Amino acid sequence: MTKSSAKIQESYYGVKLALLLILLSMIFSYATYNIMEQYMPKNFAILNIAQKRVYLLKSLSTEKVFVKYGVGSEIYEERIKKFADFLKKLSYDVKIIKTDKIKSLQSGDKLVLIDTLALESGVKEDIKSFLKKGGNLLFNYNVAFSDENAKFIGDRFLNSITGLKFSKDYNYLDLKKEGGYLTPKLLSPVTLFNTKGKRMDLVLYDNIPVFDAPSFLEPDVLLTNYTQSQTPLIDKTLSMISLKKAGMMWHGYYEKGKWVYFNFPSYSFFEAPKSTPYFEKLIKGAFNFLQKDVIIRKYPFLDKENVMFTSEDTEYKFENLLRFSNLSKKYDIPVTAFLVGYLTKEYPGIVKKASQNPLLEFGSHSFSHKKITGQSDDYVKKETIGSKKVIEQISGKKVRGFRPPREEIDKKMEHYLSKGGYKYVMEKEKDVLFPFMNDENLMTIPRHGIDDYTYLMNLDWDQKTITNQILKEATVLRYLNGIYTLSVHTHLISYGSNINILENFFKFLKEHPDFSPLSGYELYKRVLLVKNIDITWNITNKNIIVTVKNANPQNIKDFTFKIYPSKSIVLDTIASEMSGVVLDYKKLDDDTYTVKVADIKPHSSLTFFINYHERN
């Protein structure tokens, strides 16, 4: 072969190699693009940079209002600085800006207005323009209730963004004397489930605005009293403030933007130090909502938004256990009866007859119904482990729950309860919505709601008043996705004509299937299962990829989670990476979605792909 032909052939192979490399490069690029599009987070390059940046507004008009009311502008300055430090502690990058900088904010930025009592007209329009193009706003209290001349103008600005209006009944609520508490919903895109619905003290030196909310707007946090099952009483007639008016935090959308508003001043975050960690979680939840296109929350009780726990302390008038059991069967309501041990021995026939009801669970209410705390080991052992053995032997049913006499419990009791095989206890009022485990691996079911002893003995209420109050309290706990516990006694509501109160309540439950009655042990099992299920997600340019991990050693039935998409996207179809997975996928009236997974195998994970498209 000549040198010339060799060079031609070499050149020919070189061209082929180059073309092959180009082709491979194109294939690789296409594949990489598709992988990126399918699996990499949306806006990945700017995701982490923008998430922690917060712009905190300092308003000169607000300083004028503070001066006008004799407080002094330095108080406003102090609040701005304190809230900036609060956000920095949460690892946010805080930039304090003046009103002239709002126009330069971009889509996706987060603007915070803290205790901003006054704004100029032009600034209000700048904020709305910022929201329209996709900005995010966190604001509070009497926001822009005054103009640049410190003249009071009311809720116009707030209403134009949120739809909230001053209450027609009363504009402000005075809680300075009695105070109040904040209770977050368990199922909400703004609140974080890991708060367990912890009650937060609300310290106020000023009155707070009360609002009428439009039908599409539901509060994420309620104002409650110390029971958590009641909103505050607004007058001497014992009338509870309505759920709508008890709202303390809301979220929503304005054009392409998002907002979160709360109606109390910023100093509340710092005046009750024990509550500060929960305020931190509340603000983290708010920013989490503002910066994410999708929020997913698992149902707190597996496939139930909320549960109802009805129990009876079966003590005096022991024979009324059968009336309690018969109502349970008549209305198909699971219930729990906490039996006193020595009375169980005296009335074995009644216990055996009641035990035929599959909806009735037996727990222990101690052996003698006397004080247990502070007593000797042998005495405590008899009251806890001893009572369990007696009830199980006579009834033929396992005893797993304990209700301490006088609602008193200590570490020694907890030790013997755990040692004796108990799984849960229900004692006095607790400041959380969700059950929790103690050091002895016992679950505490938080008791909420006034019991019948208070209604009938301390307050001397009539049957109608008691029934109405029970329904009001149950409705509050249902809204919060927590547990409503109705605790009754054999010699009170289960006795005589008072049984009508309980029957009317059971009728109400049957007419409202969104209530979910459970026995104590069924509740216990669900809480443990949910605790060991983890759910994570990320959003790509085409899909929301959801992974559910089941760390339980057993199959999980009907695990349900709720999806809160932003208004900018519409969810379409859902598919599992594995064939044969049965899903119930529903769109709800409020543009949220629920997904119920029929079965998840032990120690396994499932991945789901939810296709979506951008809203026009």
N, C-alpha and C positions, 0 to 999 in steps of 0.2 A: 504494500500500500504506500502510495506517495505521501510525502509530508503534507502536501496540499489537501489530499482527501482525508488524511488523519485529522487535520485541523477542522475540516468541515464536519466530520463525524463527532469530534469532541465538542464542537460548538452546538451541534444538534442535540447531543445528550445533555449539555448544559442548559439549553432552552427548555427541554423536557423536565429536567430537575427543578428549574425555576418555576415552571408552570405547576408542577406537582406541589411544590412548597406553597405557592400562592393558593392552590386549591385547598390544601390541608389547613392553611391559615384561615381561609374563608369558612371552612367547616368548623374549625375550632372556635372562631369568633361567633358564628351563628349559635353553636351549642352553648358557648359561654353566655351569650346574650340571653338565651332561653332559660338557662339555669339561673342567671341573675334575676331575670324577670319573674321566674317562678318562685325562687327560694330566698333571694336576698331581701332584707327589709326595704320597704318603700322609702325613697329619699335617703338611702343609706349613708351617702357621703356627708350630709349635713345633719343627720339625725342626732348624734351625740353632742354636736357643737351647740345647737340651738336649744336643746331640752332644758338645760340648767340656767339659761339666761332669763332674768326677770327685770322689767323696767318698773320702778316704783315712782309714782308721780308725787311731786311736791307742788301744792297749789297755793299761790299768793292770796287768792280770793278766800280760801279756807282760813288762812291766818287772820284775815280781817274779821271773820265770823268769831273766831276764838277771842279776839280782842274786844269785839262788840259786846260779848256776853261776859266780859270781865275775867276770862280764864287766862288769857295771855298767849301770845303766839309761840312762846317757848314750850308750852305743853304740846302743841301740834308738832313742833320740831322734834321733841322727845319721842312722840309716838312714831314718827317716821323712822327715826334712828333705831328705836327698839324693834320695830317690825322688820327693818332691814337686817338687823343682827339676828333676829329670829329666823329669817329666810337663809341667811348665810350659814347658820348652824345646821340647817337642813341641806347644805351643800349647793345652794343656788347662787348663781353669779348675779348679784344685785347691782343695778345701775339706777341711782336716783336722778330723775330728769325733771325739768320744768315743762310747763304746758306747751311751749313753742317747739318742743322736740317730738310731739305726738305725730305730726305729719310725716316724719321720717321713718316711723315704725313700719315694719313689713308684715306680710302675711305669715302667720305662724308665731309671731312674737307674742310675749305675754306682758300685759300691762296691768299693774296693781294700783287701785285707788283705795287707800286705807284712811278711814275717817275723813273723807274728802267732803266736807259739808257744803262747799260752794264751788261753782265752776262758771266761767264766762260762757256766754252763748256760743261763741265761735269754737271754744274748746269742746263743748258738748258735741258739736257737729263733727269736729275732728275725730273724736272718739268713735262716733257712729260710722264714719268713713273707714276708720281703722278696722272696725268689726266687719263691715260690708266686704272688705277685700280679704277676709280670712284671719283677722286678728283675734286674740284671746284676752278676755277681761275678767279679773277678779276684783270685786268691789263690795262695799259693806255699808251698814248703818244708814244715816241720813244723807246718802250720797246726792250731792247737788240739790239739796232741799232749799238752799239759798242761792241767790245770784251774786254777781261780782260786787254788788253794793251791800252785801250782807242782808238783803231783804228776803224773807221767807217766801218760797214759792211752792213748796210741797213736793209731791212725788212725780212731777211731769217727766223728768229725765229718766228716772228709774222705770216708770210705766212705759215709756216709749221703747225701751229695750226689752223689758221682761214681761210686761203685761200685768205686773203687780200693782194694786191700787190700795190706798189707805182704806182700812176697814170702815164700813158705814156705821158700825156700832160704836167704835171708839178708835181713834187714831193711834193712841199710845197705850202701852201696858205698864203699870207701875209695879215693879217687882223688887223695889229697893228694900222693902221691909222683910219679905219672906224669901226673896231670891228665887232661883229656879234651876233646872238642870237641862242639859242638852242630851238627847238620845238619838244616835244615828240609825238609819235603816241598815239592815244586814244586806239587803239586795238593792244596790244603787251603784251607778257608775261613778259617783263622787266619793262615797264613803268606802273605806277599806274593810273587807270582811275580817281581817285579823284584829280589829278593835273589839270584836266580840260584842258589839253594841254597848260598849262601856259608857256609863253615865258620866257626864262632865259637869262639874260645878260651874254655874254662871254667876259671876259677881258683877253687880251693876250698881252704878251710882247715878244713872240716868234712866229715864223711861225709854222703852224701845218701841219702834213702829210696828203696828200690826196690820196685816194685809189681807185683802180679798184676792185670791188667786184665780186666774182663768181656769177653765175646766181641763185644759191640756197640761197644766203645770202642777206637779206634785212635789211637796217638800221632801228633801233628803234627810233633814234633821228636824226633830220636833222638840218643842219646849214641854218638859214633863215635870211632875213634882217628884218627891222622893220615892214614890212607889214604882215609877216607870210605866205603870199601866194607866196612869191618869195624866191628862193634861191639866194645867192649873185651873182652879175654880175662879170664875170671873165675878161672882157675887155671892151674897149670903144664902142664896137658894141652893147652893151646892151644884150649880150648873157648870159642867166642864167646858172649857173653851173647845171649839170644834177642831178637828184635825187640820183643816185648811188654815184656820187662824193661828194654830199652834206651830205653824211652819217657821223655821229659823234659818234654813239654808235651802237654796234652790239652784238648779242648773238649767241651761237652755241654749238656744241658738238665735242669732241675729244675722240674717243673710248668710254669708259664708263663715261668719265668726261664731265663737262659743263664749259663754259667760257663766260665772258662778257668783252668786250674791248671798251674803248673810247679813242679818239685820241687827247685829249687836256690835258694840265698839271693840276696837282692837285690844284695849287694856284687859278685857276679860281673859285673854290668852295667858296673862301673867299674874293675875290677882289670886288665882287658886293654883298654887304650884303643883299639887298632886294631879291636877287635870291637864297640866301643860303637855305631857307626852302624848295625850290623846288629841289635844288641839293640833299638835305637830302632825299626827296621822291624818287628821281632818284636812289640813292644808295640803299635805302630800297627795291625798286622794283627789282634791280639787285640781291641782296642777296635772295630775295623772290624766284626769278627764280632759283637761284643756289641750294637752299635747298629743293625745293618741286618737287615731281614727276609729279604733275599736276597743271597747272594754268588755271583758267577759267575767262573769261572776257565777260560781257554782252555787246551787241551791243549798241552803244551810242544813237541811235535813234529808239529803239524798234526792228525793223527787218532790219534796214538799217545801213550799215557800215559808210556811209557818206551821206550828203545831199547837194543839190544845191538850192539856194534861188535867184531867179531872180526878181528884182523889178524895177519899173519905177517911177521917180518923175514926175508926170503929172502936168506940169505947162505951160510954154509958148508953142505955137503951140499945143494947147490942143487937136485939132482934131486928132493928131497922136496917141492918146489913142486907136483908132480903129485899127490902123496898128499893134500896140503892141498886142492887143487882138486877132486879126486875126492870127498872127503868133503863138500865144499860142494854138489856136484851130487847126491850120494846123498841128502842130508837137506834139500835145497832151502834152503840157508842162504847169503845174500849175505855175501861176505867181501872183504877187501882184502889184497893182498900188496905189501909195500914192497920193491922189488927193488934190489939193488946194481948200479950201472951196468956196471962192468967184468965182473962175472959174467954179466950179461945178454948181453954180447957173446961170452962164452965158451960159453954154453949157449943159442944162439938157437933150436934145435929144441924144447927144453923149454918155452921162453917162448911160442913160436908155438902149440904144442899146448895149453898151459894157457889161452892167450888165446881158445880156442874156447868156453870156459865163460862163458856170459853173466852168471853170478852172481859172477864173479871180477873185481874192479877192481884195476888196477895203480897203485901209487904208487912214489915214489922213496925209497930209503934211502941216498942220496948216490951218488957215482960210485966212490969208492975205499974207503968204509967207514972212513975215518980222521978224525982231529980236523979240524974245519972252523973253529971259533970262533978268532978272533984271527989268522987267516991273511990273505994278500993278496987284493985284489979279484979278480984273475984266477983264483986258486985257488978262492975261494968261488963264483965264477961257473961254473967247470967242475963243481964238486961239486953245484950246484943246477940251474942251467939246462942244463948239459951232460948231466947224468945223465937229465934229463927227455927231451931230444931222442933220446938213445940208446934208451931204453926204448920211447918212442912209435914210433920207426922200426922196431924189431924186432918189437914186439908188435902194432902196428896199432891200439892203444888209446890214448885220451887219458889223460895223467897229470895228476892234479889235487891229489894229496896228498903230503906229505913227512914222513918220520920221520927226525929227525936222529940220526946216530951218537952213542952215549953220552948221548942225550937232551939234548944241549947245543945251545943256539941263542942268537944275539945279534942286534943290530939290523942289522948288515951282511947276515947271512944272510936275515933277514926282508925286507930291501930287494930282494935278488936273487930270492928266492922269489916275491915279488909281481910283480916285473918280468918274471919268466919265465912267469907265467900260472898259478902254483899258487893253489889256493883255500883249502886248509886244511893245518894241521900237527898232528901228535900227538907230544908230547914226554914230559916227566916228569909225575909226580903233581901234580894241581892241586887247589886248595881250593874249587872251585865244582862244582856238578852240571851246569850248563848251559853249552854252548859260548859263546865270546865272540870278538869281533872286536878285532884290535889296530890300531895306528896305520897299518899298511901294508895294511889291509883284508884281512888273512888271518884265517881263523877258526881258533881253537885248540880242538881236541877235548880236553877234560880226560881225562887217563888215570887210571883207577881200577882197583884190583885189582893183586895181586902177579903179576908175570910169571913165565914158566916158568924163567927163569934162576935166580931166587931160590929157587923151589921145589926144583929139581933140583940146583943147584950149591951154593948157600949153605946151604940147609936139609937137603938130601939126603933129601927125603921120598919115601915110596913112592907108587905110582900111586893107590891108594885114598884116601890122605890128601889128595893133591893134588886129586883129583876132588871130594871132599867140601868142601874149602876153596873151590874155584872156585864150587861151587853155593851155598855160604853167602854169598859175596861178591856173586854175581849177584842173590841174593834180596834183600839189603840195598839194592842200587841200584835194583832193580825197585820195591821198596816206596817209595823216595824219589822215584820218577819221573825218575831221572837216567839217565846213560849208564853201562852197565857195559862196560868195554873189556878184552877178553882178548887180551893180547899174547904171541905165541908165536914160536919160532925154528925154522928148518928143521932144525937140528942137535940140537934138544932134544925138544919135544913132538911135532914132526912126524917124528921119526926113530925107527926101530926099533919096539919094542913100546909105546913111549910114545905112539904115535898113538892108542892105545886111550883115553887120557885125553880127547883131543879128540873122538873118536867118541862116547864116553859123554856128553860135554857137549852135542854136537849132538842126540843122542837125547833128552836132557832138554828141549832147546829145542822140539823137535817135539811133545813131550808137554805142553808148557806154552805155549799160544798167546798168553798174556798177555805173553810176551816178544816183542819186535819187532826181529829182526835186520835191520840195514841196512848197506850199504857206506858208506864215508866220504863219498863225494860225494853220495849220496842224503840222508845226514844233513845235510850242508852246505846243500843246497837247501831242505830243510824248515825249518831254523833261520832262514834268510833270509826265507822266506815268512811264517813266524809272526811274525817281528820287525816286518813291515810290515802286520800285521792288528791293528786296534784294536777292542776290544769295550767298550761302555758300556751302562748300564741304569738305569732308575728304576722305582719301584713306585708305582702309583696305587691307588685304591680298588677297581679292577676288574682291572687288568692289570699284568703286568711287561712293560715296553717295552724290548726289547733291540735295539741297533743295532750291526751289524758293518761296519766300514769296511776295505776292501781297497785298500791303497796300492800293491800290486804291479802291474807292467805285464803281468800274465798271469792267466789263469783259475786259481782255486783249487779243488781237488777235495777233498771230504770234510773240510772244516774242522770241528773238533769242540770244543764247550765243555761244561763241567760246571756244573750249577746246584745250589747248596746252599740250599734254603729253610729257614727256621726252622720249628720244630715247630708254630707257630701257624697256618700256612697249608698248603693242599694245592693243588698245581698240577693244572690240568685240561688244556685243549686249547692247542695252539699254532697260529698262523696267520701267514703272511707278508703284508706289505702289497702284495707283487707276486704275481700269479698265475704258476703254472708253476714255482715254487721247490720243489724236492724236499727234504724233511726226514726224518730218521730220529730220532724222539723216543722216548726210553726212560726208564722209571723203574727204578732199580737197587734192590738189596736193602736198601741203607742209607738209603732214602728220599731219595736224591739223584737227579738226572736228567741225562741227556746229550742233546745236540742235535747231530746231524751234518748239515751243510749240503752237499748234493751238489755244488753249483757256485756260485762267486761270480765275477762278471765283473771284468775289470781296472779299476782306479781307479773303484770303485763302492762303494755301501753298501746294505745290506739292513736292514730293520726288521721285527722279529717281535713279535707280541702273544701273551703267554702268559696265558691266563685262569686265575684261582685263586679259591678260596673259603676262608673262615676255618674252621679246625678247631673242632669243637664241644668 
